[in-house]
Amino acid sequence: MSFQLNPDSQRIVSYCPLCETEFNPMEARVLDENAEASLVHVRCKECRNAMLTLVQMTKAGVSSVGLVTDLSYEDVVKFKEEGTISIDDVMMAHQGLQNGDILTDLKGN
């Protein structure tokens, strides 16, 4: 099964969940895609909120799951390239917050 973000699948991500303004499909920017799914960033021109949406093609049809975010397309690309957060990173952040430390870089770079 081949998947491409086409006009039919773009209708799923057709309006802003916060202000209900209709999205222009050309405003959607694909972050990543494979044969079954695409990860798409869409920013609302009206309220300036963004949505990350996973659009999947299955045998049952096209479905999507969205997440409202304040991240720009560039922010998402940057964090995607950073890799995963380890348990040690989470523990360091927790300890820093408990101690009142200001954490500027969890990885110590």
N, C-alpha and C positions, 0 to 999 in steps of 0.2 A: 504494500500500500504506500503510495507516494503522497507526501503532504507538502502543500505550498500555501502560504497565506494569500488567499484569493478573496474576491468580493463576498462570496457566501460566508466564509469564516470571519471576515471583518465585521459582518453585521452583528456578531455576538458581542463585540466590543464597540457598540454603536453610540453609547451615551455616557456621560459622566454620572457616576452613582451619587455624587454629592449635590450638584446643581442641576442635573438632568439635561444639560446642554448636549445636543447631538455632536458627535465627533465626526470630523472629516476623515475618511479612511486614509488619506495621504499624510495625516499627522502621526500615524502609527509608525514606530521605528522598531524593526526586528533586532533583538539583542542576540538571539541564538535560535537555531532551528536544526531539526533532523528530520528523518523520514516520517515520524509520527506527530511531532509537535513543534510549535514556535513559541518563544518567549518574547513578548511584545511590550514596549513602553509607549504609553499614550499620555499626552499632556492636554488638559482642558484649556482652551483659549480663554474661556469665561472666568473660571475661578482659580486657574493656575495650579490646581492639584493634578497629580499624575496617578497613573494606574499601571501596575505590572500585571500582565495577564499571560497565563499559560493556555494556549489554544491547542487542543488535541484532536486528532482525527482517529476515530476508532471504527470498528465494524458497525457499531450502533449509530455513528454519525459524528458531528462536530460538537465539542463541548469546550467550556472555558472556566477557569478559576481566576479571579482577579483579586488584587491587593492594592488598596489606596496607599499612596506613598508621597513623601515630599522630595524624594530623590529625583535628580535630573537624569537624563539618559547617560550623560558622562559619568555621574556618580555611580550608577549601576554598573557600568563597564569597569570602572576603577575597582569597586568592591568585588566584582566577579573575578577579576584577575588576581586579587589578593590571596585567594585560597580559603581554606576552611579555618574556622576558629577551633582551637584545641581546648580541652578541659583545663589545661594549665592557664590559658588565656582568660578563661571565665573565672577561675579561682583568683588570679592576679587582680582582675577587675573588682571582684567581690571584696577582697582584702583591702584594696585601695580605697574603695567606697566606704568601708567600715572605718578605716583609719583617717578618712577625710582627705586623703591625698588627691591631687589633681593628676589624672591619668592622661598623658598626651600621646603615649605610644605603648600599647600593651605588649608589643613584641620586643621592646628594648632597643630599637634601632635609633 
